[in-house]
Amino acid sequence: MLVRTISLQDYRNVEQAEVHFTDGVNLLVGDNAQGKTNLLEGIYLFALGKSFRGAKDGELVRFGADLASLRLDFAAGGREQSAVMRLTSAASGRRRAIELNRVRLTRTSELIGNFRAVLFCPEHLSLIKEGPAVRRAYLDIAISQLRPVYLRALQRYNVILRERNKLLKVADAEPRLFRDTIELWSAQLAEQAAVIAPARLGYIEAVQKTAAVIFADMTGEREIPDFTYTPGFHLDADRCADPDAVRAQVLRLLSSNLEREKAAGSTLWGVHKDDVSINLNGRSARLYGSQGQQRSLALCMKLAEGEICAAAGEMPVFLFDDVLSELDSARRAYLTRSLTGRQVIMTTCEREVFPDEANVIGVERGVYRGFTASAKPKQNPT
């Protein structure tokens, strides 16, 4: 999978741009707040369907414009493809429009999985030390690009969960409504959990196999990581491979603890409570790992994400947003060594941090320009 070109118009701080990429390492070089991350965000929109920075569509439209247009030309599935996304400002009142190979898509979810990318940014270095929601997001983004059925189940689950939580909050005020509908919402939630949990378990098992090899290579086999799926509904992890067992367990918990949930005003069991336990040498990496060990594990998980995607069909595009400055020299050297044979698009403020063969793109105030080999900026001798 390769990005050929991205074209932007009235997107973020970009009035108009067309940026071409090579098959290997592509570096976006420039000072902060010039548009480097904006370009990565624009590319990743076609993989994730939304901004990885949490921005709404209207916030992606250049100030003063009504419409932002993005076009991604990429190679995937053995052929050249293109996708177009048009985003509107909040004032326009119109919805986004998406095309894939000149065919209008009715839902954003139809786009996800056609172009696959692995994003690694400084926030991902918190994969180990932050709370369960960060690790669930890692799973959801990675699996959704590989399995459309997972994405649909996840979307349905979240809608059902919101409705069930609303019902729990009004249970005392509207007892008849609660009594007549709570079982329906519980059954629907358990049905989607039976799709999500086995997929998460299978993905973590793949991470375990892949990441163990990567981490051993990174650390010289001195440390042994362990990744374990921890379901949020009191079921042994290995039984989560059985959809029937998941469905029955979630439904049992939801049906037998209604008073507790009414008191809490929320659903207390389900895949929205899942986590991934990460140990290093038999101890919790979150509690006992050093910052360097935690960062190595996070880097390992993102590289494993790419390898798992490649094993499922094609090597994804790797997008790295200013992560070199967050890594020490050893991890930086390992990362640059491990990225051979795949397309990488990386942002950096450090003009000297790139090999001679890299495609270097200078970024200044939303303008992107390439360098010839002789015109690449050199390290300041001071």
N, C-alpha and C positions, 0 to 999 in steps of 0.2 A: 504494500500500500504506500502510495507516494503522493505528496502534494506537488502539483505542477505550478499553479498560479493562484493567488487570491487577489481579487479586485474589490476595492472598497470605495464607496461614495457616501459622503456625509455621515460617516461612522466615527463616533467618539470625537477625537481631534483631527480626524483625517477628512479633508475636503474631497480628494480623489487620489487614488493610488492603485497601481498594479505591481505586484511583487512576485518575482519568479524565484523558484527554489531548485537546488540541485538534489541529486539522490543521496548525498552524504550529509555532512555537517554544514548547517546554515546558521550563521551567527548574526543576531540583531544587536548592533553595537551603538550605544549612545548614552547620554546622561539620563538621569531620572526624569520622569514626567514628560517624555518626548514622544511616546507612542509605541514603545517596544512591546509592553504587555498587551496593549490594545490589539496589536496584530495577532498575538497568540490567542487572545480571547476570541477574535473574529474567526480564526481557524477552528478553535474548539467548539464554537457554536454549532458547527456542522456535525460534530461527534456527540455532543451532550444535549443539544437542542436548547440550551440556555447558557447564560453567562456563568463562568466558574467563579466570578466575583460577586454573584448574587444580584446583579443589576437587572432592573426591569427593562423591557424593550424601549420605552420612552427615554430612558437614561443613556441608551446606546446611540441615539440619534444626535448628530452634531448640533450644537446650540444654534438656534435660528432656522434650522431645517425642519421639514415635516416628515421626511422619509429617509431612511438609511438603506442602502442596497449593498449586499455582499454576494460575490460569486466565487465559488471554489471549484477549480479544475483539478481533478485527482485521478490517479490510476488505482483501480481496485477490481478484484474479480476477473483479472486478465483483460480488462478493457479500460479505455479512457472514459471518464464520467464527469459530470458537472452538476453542481447544486447551486441554487439561487435562494437567497433569503432577503425579504424586504420587511423592514421593521418601521413602525410608525411612532410618531411622538404621541404622548398622552393626549394632547389637545386635539389631534385629528379624529380620535374615536374609532379608527379603523384597526383591524386585526392584522397580525403578521401574515405574510404570504410566503409559501415555500414551494420550490420546484426541484425535482430530481430528474435529470436527463429530459428536461422540457415537459415533464408531466407534473401537473399541479397536485400537491399532497393536501389531503383534508385535515390531517393531524400531524403535529410535530413528531410524535412517536414513530410515524412511518419513516422518518429520516434516519433515526438512530439505528446504528449498526451497519449502514452502508459505507460510511467513512469512519474508521476507528483510529483513535489516538490515545496515547497515555500522557497525561499531564503530571508534571512534578513541579511544585512551587514551594516556597518556604513554609507555607501553612501545613504542607504534608509532613514536614518534619515532626509535627505534633501527633502523628498517627498513633504513636506508642503511649505518650504521656497524657493525652487528653481523654475525654470521656467516651463512652460507647457510641454515641451518635457519629463521631468522626470515623470510627471503624465501620459502622453500618453504611455510611455514605461511600466509603471505599469499595465495599462489596457491591452496593447498588449500581454505582457507575460502571464498574468493571463488568459485572454480569449482564447488565442491560444492553451493553454493546454487543454481547455475544449471543444473547437469547431473548428474542422479542417476546416470547411467552412470559418470561420473568418480568419484563418491564410492564406488560399489561396487568399481570397479577399484582405487582407492586402498586401501580396506580389505583387499581380497584381497592386494594387493601387500605390505602391511605384515605380514600373517599369513605369507605365503610367505617373506618376507625373514627373519622371526624363525626359522622352521623351518630355512631353509637355513643361517643363521648357527650354529644349534645343531649341525647336521650337520658343518659345517666345524670346529667346536671338538672334535668327537669323532672326526674322520677317522682319526687314527692309532690310537686305541683300538678303533675299530670299522670296520676297513677294508672289510669285505664290505658292511656297511650303507651306507657312503659310496659305494662303487663301484656298488651296485645302484640307488641313489636320487638321486644328485646331478644326473644329467641331467634327471630329471623335474622337480626343483625349479627348475633353471635355465630350462627351457622354460616353466614356468608363470610364472616371474618376468618373462621376456621378453614373454610374452603380455600381461600387465597393463601393462608399460611401454609397449607399443604403443598402448594407450589413453590413458595418462597424458601422455606426452611431446607428442603432437600437440595435446592440449587446452591444455597449458601454453604451448606455442609460440603458439597462436592467441590465448590470453588476453594474453600479453605484447605481441603485435602490436596488440591493441586498446588496451592501456595506453599504448603508444607514441603512437598516434594521439590518444587522448583527453588524456593527460597533457601532451603538447606544447602543446596549445591552452590548457589550464589554467595551465601554468607560464608561458607567454608572457604571459597576462593578469595573472598574479600579479607578474611581474618587469618588465613593460613591454617584453617581447621582447628583453631584454638578454642572456639566457642560453638555451642550447639543451640540453635533456636528451635522453639516449638510453638506452632500456631494451632489453636484449638477453637472450634466453633462452640459457643456457649449460648444455647437457646434460652429465650426469655419466657419459657413456659414449662420449666421443671421436667424436662425429658432428657434421658441420656443422649448425648450427641450422636452416637452411632445409630440410635433408633430414628433419628431425624431423616434418615435416608428413605424411610417408609412413609409415603404421604398419608396412608390410612392411620398410622400411629400418631402422626402430627395432628391430623384433623380431630381425632378422638380426644387427644390430650388437651388441645386448646379449647375445644368445646366443653369438655368436662370442667376445666378451671373457670371458664366464663359462666357456666351455668350454676356452679355450686358456690360462687363467691359474690353474688349480686349485692348483698348488703355492704360488704367491704367496698365494692366499686361505687355504689351509690354514695357512700360516705366520702370517698375520695373524689368523686365526680369525674372519673376517668377509667379507662380500661387498663387493668393492672397486669395482664398477661398477654403475650403474643409476640410476634416477630419484631414488633417495634421496640421490644426490650432486649433484643439479641445483642451479643457482644462477641468479640474475638479475644480469647486469652492468649497472651504472648509471653512466653517464658524464655529465659536465656540461661543455659546451664542449670535448668531445673528451678530457677527462681523467677518471680515476676519481674519482667523487664520494666514495667511501669513503676514499680516500687523501688527496685534495687538496681536497675541499669543506670550506668552513667549517661551523661548527655551524648557522649560520643557513641556509646553502644546503641542508644535509642535512635540516633540519627542513622546509624548503619542499618538497623533493622527497618526503618522507614524507607530508606533508599532501596534496600533489598526487596521490600514488598512492591515498590513501584516497578522495579526491573522485572520482578516475577510476573507482574500484571502484563507486561509486554510479551514475555515468553509464553504465557498461557494463551494470550490472544493469537500469537503466531502458531502455536500448536493447534488451534481451532481453525486455522485457515491461512491467515496472512500476518506478516509482521506489521504492527501498527506504526504510525508516525509518533515519534517521541517529541514532546513539547516541554522544554525546561525553562522556567521563568526565574531567572536570577538565583539559581540554587548554588552555583559555584562559589559565590561569595559567602554562603552559609556553611560550606564544608571545609574541613581542614585539608592540608595538602595530600595526605594519604588517600582520603576518600575521594577527593577531586581527581587524583590520578587514576584511581580505580574506575570511576565513572567514565572518564574520557577513554580509557582502554576498552571498556565494555560496550561502547556504542558503535564499534566498527560494524559495517555490514548492514546498517539500517539508516533510515532518514531521521535526522535530528534537526529541530529548529529551536534555537537557544537564545535567550536574551542575556546580555551582560553589560555592565558599565566599564569593565576592565578591558581596554582595547588590546592589551598584549596577550589575552587569554584565548588563543585559537591557533590551530595548526596552519601551516602555509597553504594547505590544500582546501581549507574551509571556504565556503562561499560567504563573504562578509558583506553585510548590508548595513550601511550607516543610517541612523534614525535621528531626525531632528525636526521637532514641531510638526509631527505627523507627515513628514516627507521621508521617503525611503529611497536610498540610492546605493547601487552596488559599487564595489571597488575592484579595480584590476589588481593583479598580483603585485605590481610595482607601486601601486598607490595605496596599499593597505596602511592604516595608521600604525605606527611603531610605538614601542614602549618608551616612555619618557625617561631619559638616562638619569634624571635626578630622582 
